[in-house]
């Protein structure tokens, strides 16, 4: 696994990483200790980053 992006937004940490399957995924660690690990794959790190940021915004109510 190679980390492409590591971003903190209002206490949530978003990690975008390159997988062995030649694609990208993301995970989010929230302030309460919960971790969101979707199974979707993305062909670019930027696409995974964009979706991950949107998910955080939805959870924290900034959208």
ChimeraX commands (.cxc) that place a marker at each C-alpha (Angstrom):
marker #1 position 0.00,0.00,0.00 radius 0.5
marker #1 position 1.29,3.47,-0.91 radius 0.5
marker #1 position -0.37,6.49,0.70 radius 0.5
marker #1 position -1.17,9.18,-1.85 radius 0.5
marker #1 position -3.08,11.68,0.31 radius 0.5
marker #1 position -3.46,12.19,4.05 radius 0.5
marker #1 position -5.95,14.93,4.97 radius 0.5
marker #1 position -7.50,16.08,8.25 radius 0.5
marker #1 position -10.90,17.79,8.11 radius 0.5
marker #1 position -12.62,18.84,11.35 radius 0.5
marker #1 position -11.17,15.92,13.31 radius 0.5
marker #1 position -11.70,13.29,10.61 radius 0.5
marker #1 position -8.66,11.82,8.85 radius 0.5
marker #1 position -8.91,10.81,5.21 radius 0.5
marker #1 position -6.33,8.45,3.70 radius 0.5
marker #1 position -6.19,7.79,-0.04 radius 0.5
marker #1 position -3.93,4.92,-1.02 radius 0.5
marker #1 position -2.75,2.90,-4.00 radius 0.5
marker #1 position -3.63,-0.78,-3.84 radius 0.5
marker #1 position -1.92,-3.84,-5.24 radius 0.5
marker #1 position -4.75,-4.11,-7.77 radius 0.5
marker #1 position -3.50,-0.97,-9.55 radius 0.5
marker #1 position -6.28,1.26,-8.30 radius 0.5
marker #1 position -7.01,3.66,-5.45 radius 0.5
marker #1 position -9.20,3.47,-2.37 radius 0.5
marker #1 position -9.84,5.65,0.64 radius 0.5
marker #1 position -10.61,5.22,4.34 radius 0.5
marker #1 position -11.82,7.73,6.90 radius 0.5
marker #1 position -11.06,7.67,10.63 radius 0.5
marker #1 position -13.54,9.77,12.60 radius 0.5
marker #1 position -13.04,11.60,15.90 radius 0.5
marker #1 position -15.12,9.03,17.77 radius 0.5
marker #1 position -12.79,6.18,16.78 radius 0.5
marker #1 position -15.00,4.77,14.04 radius 0.5
marker #1 position -13.48,3.90,10.67 radius 0.5
marker #1 position -15.27,4.02,7.33 radius 0.5
marker #1 position -13.80,1.56,4.81 radius 0.5
marker #1 position -15.78,1.55,1.55 radius 0.5
marker #1 position -15.04,-1.11,-1.05 radius 0.5
marker #1 position -15.28,1.13,-4.11 radius 0.5
marker #1 position -12.20,1.49,-6.28 radius 0.5
marker #1 position -11.04,4.52,-8.25 radius 0.5
marker #1 position -8.67,4.80,-11.18 radius 0.5
marker #1 position -7.05,8.02,-9.95 radius 0.5
marker #1 position -6.01,9.25,-6.52 radius 0.5
marker #1 position -7.77,12.54,-7.19 radius 0.5
marker #1 position -11.11,10.80,-7.78 radius 0.5
marker #1 position -10.82,8.89,-4.50 radius 0.5
marker #1 position -9.80,12.09,-2.70 radius 0.5
marker #1 position -12.79,14.01,-4.06 radius 0.5
marker #1 position -15.29,11.33,-3.00 radius 0.5
marker #1 position -13.65,10.94,0.41 radius 0.5
marker #1 position -13.86,14.68,1.10 radius 0.5
marker #1 position -17.51,14.71,0.07 radius 0.5
marker #1 position -18.27,11.81,2.44 radius 0.5
marker #1 position -16.67,13.66,5.34 radius 0.5
marker #1 position -18.67,16.80,4.53 radius 0.5
marker #1 position -21.90,14.78,4.55 radius 0.5
marker #1 position -21.14,13.18,7.92 radius 0.5
marker #1 position -20.15,16.41,9.63 radius 0.5
marker #1 position -23.04,18.33,8.08 radius 0.5
marker #1 position -21.03,20.79,5.99 radius 0.5
marker #1 position -22.78,19.98,2.72 radius 0.5
marker link #1:1,2 radius 0.2
marker link #1:2,3 radius 0.2
marker link #1:3,4 radius 0.2
marker link #1:4,5 radius 0.2
marker link #1:5,6 radius 0.2
marker link #1:6,7 radius 0.2
marker link #1:7,8 radius 0.2
marker link #1:8,9 radius 0.2
marker link #1:9,10 radius 0.2
marker link #1:10,11 radius 0.2
marker link #1:11,12 radius 0.2
marker link #1:12,13 radius 0.2
marker link #1:13,14 radius 0.2
marker link #1:14,15 radius 0.2
marker link #1:15,16 radius 0.2
marker link #1:16,17 radius 0.2
marker link #1:17,18 radius 0.2
marker link #1:18,19 radius 0.2
marker link #1:19,20 radius 0.2
marker link #1:20,21 radius 0.2
marker link #1:21,22 radius 0.2
marker link #1:22,23 radius 0.2
marker link #1:23,24 radius 0.2
marker link #1:24,25 radius 0.2
marker link #1:25,26 radius 0.2
marker link #1:26,27 radius 0.2
marker link #1:27,28 radius 0.2
marker link #1:28,29 radius 0.2
marker link #1:29,30 radius 0.2
marker link #1:30,31 radius 0.2
marker link #1:31,32 radius 0.2
marker link #1:32,33 radius 0.2
marker link #1:33,34 radius 0.2
marker link #1:34,35 radius 0.2
marker link #1:35,36 radius 0.2
marker link #1:36,37 radius 0.2
marker link #1:37,38 radius 0.2
marker link #1:38,39 radius 0.2
marker link #1:39,40 radius 0.2
marker link #1:40,41 radius 0.2
marker link #1:41,42 radius 0.2
marker link #1:42,43 radius 0.2
marker link #1:43,44 radius 0.2
marker link #1:44,45 radius 0.2
marker link #1:45,46 radius 0.2
marker link #1:46,47 radius 0.2
marker link #1:47,48 radius 0.2
marker link #1:48,49 radius 0.2
marker link #1:49,50 radius 0.2
marker link #1:50,51 radius 0.2
marker link #1:51,52 radius 0.2
marker link #1:52,53 radius 0.2
marker link #1:53,54 radius 0.2
marker link #1:54,55 radius 0.2
marker link #1:55,56 radius 0.2
marker link #1:56,57 radius 0.2
marker link #1:57,58 radius 0.2
marker link #1:58,59 radius 0.2
marker link #1:59,60 radius 0.2
marker link #1:60,61 radius 0.2
marker link #1:61,62 radius 0.2
marker link #1:62,63 radius 0.2
view
